[in-house]
């Protein structure tokens, strides 16, 4: 299993865990990618957190949503609703993003079903997150659970796939490159 660690600021605050401690835990599990997610803070706080993480973490650093901060990390991840805030047409949204997130940076999006995976196949992306695999404590707006069909749906992607949502360290998938784990690391 390859690990993509999701560092959610709300979860860190709720659990009383520092960025440094989370990064230490992620590194102890050989996390290759770390995504920093903070849905509530202003852009200057998120920028400072990215700088803090970069000082202590040498793997790939992804920021959630805040594509305007891509210069401080290795890439950006957006959900379906976040894409629609850029443009109602998600294909246009990804094209707009690629003008900001150059090809030397990573661009990934969340997908939740076969239809979204097939749409993503037509986009200039580096990876997709697919799920939720099961209920998760890091998101309160999980609309659908992919469950046992995750591997089947993942096999339809031309991009690298990260299993998202309620994934645990011991979960094994055939067609998934990364297990994306947030609260399961704490």
N, C-alpha and C positions, 0 to 999 in steps of 0.2 A: 504494500500500500504506500502511496505517496501522499504527503500531507500538505494541504493548503489551509493555513490557520486563519480563522476569522476573528479579528480583534474588535469587538463591539464595545464602544465606550460606555453605553448604558449598562451593559452586563458588568464591565469592570467596576463601574461606580457602585452598582447594586451589591457586588460581591466584595468590595473593598480591596480590589487587586490593582496594583500599579501597572503601567505600561511596561516597565522594566521586568516585573515579575512575569507578566504574560509572555513577553518575548523570551525570557529564560525558559519557560515551560515549552513554548513552541520549538525553540532550538533543541531542547532535550529530546524532543520527538522527531527531530530532523525535518522540520517544516521547510519546504522549498519555497513556498510563497506565503506572504502574510498580507491580508487585506485589512486596512483600517476603516471601520465604519462608525460614523457619528452623524446621526440624522438631525440632531438638535443644535449643535454648536455653530458659531459663526466661522467664517472661512479662516480668519486669522488663528483661531484656536486649533482648527484642524491642521493648518500649515505647521504650527509649532509641534503638534503631536507627530506629524510625519517626519519632521526634522529630528525629534527625539528618537523615534524608532530607527531611522536611518543610521544614527550614530552607533547603535548597538546590534543592528541586524543586517547581515550581508546578503541575504536571499532577495528574491523578488518582492518588492513592496508595491501593493496595489491600493489605490484609494477608492472608496465607494462613492459614487455619484459626482464628486467634486472634480470634474474633468479640468477645470481651470487651474488645478493644483498639480497637474501631471508632471510639471518640471521638477517636482520634489519627490517623485517616485518613478516606478517602472511602468505604471499603467493605471487603467481605470476600469471599474466594474459598475454596470448599471442594471437596474431591474426594468421590467417591462413598463411600469408606470413612469419611471424616470425617463425612459426613452420618449414616451409620449409627451412629457413636459417640454422636450426639445422640439418634437414635431409629431403630430398625430399619426403620420405615416412613419412607422418604425424603420423602414428601409431608408427613408430620407434622414431620419435621426442619426442612424449609424454613419451615413455618408457625411453628415455635418460633423459628427464626432471625429471621424477620420481626418478631417481638416485640422483638428486641434490635437488629437492623439495620433501623432505621426506613426508611420510604419515601424519605426524603431522602438515604439512603445507597445505595451500589451493592451488589448481591448477585449473585454469580456462582458457578456450579458447573462441575465437569468432567464431560464426557460422552465416551463412547468408541464409540458405535454408534447406529444408527437408533432402537432401542428406548429408549435413555436420552434421546435428543433428543426423541422424542415424549412421554416422561414429563415432561421439563423444560417442554414446551409447556403443561402443566397447572399449572405452579408460578409463584409470584410472584417472578420473577427479572428482572434487568436484562440479563444475557448468559449465554452458555455458552461454555466452552472445549471444543473438539472435537478429539480425537486419541487417540493420538499419530499424527501424520502420518508420521513415520519414527522410527527409533531416536534416542534422545537421551542426552546425557551428564549431564543434570541430574536424571534420575530413573532409579532402578535397577529399579523394579517395573512397567515397561511390559508389559502383558499382551497388548495387541492393537495392531496397526498398521492405521490406516484407509487410508493410502496414497492411491492414485488415486481412491478413492471419497469422499474428504473433501468435495469440492464437492457431490456428489450428496446426501450425508447432510446437509450444512449447509443445503441448500435446503429441508429439511423443518422447520427451526426457525423459530419465530415471534419468537425473541429475536435480538439481535445475537450473532454467532458470532466467536470468536477461534480461529484454528487453533493448536493446541498440539502440542508434542513434536517436536523435531528440525526445526523450521521455520527456514528461512534467509532472509536479507534479500531475496534475489531471487526467492523463491517468490511466485507469483501465483495467486489463487483468485477465482472469480466470486462466490460466495455467502458470503464471509467478510469481516467488517468490519475485524478486526485480525489481524495476524500476531503471535503471542506468541513472543518470542525471548529466550532467556537466554544460553546459552554462545556462541551465534552472534554476539553483540555483542563478545565479548572477543577 
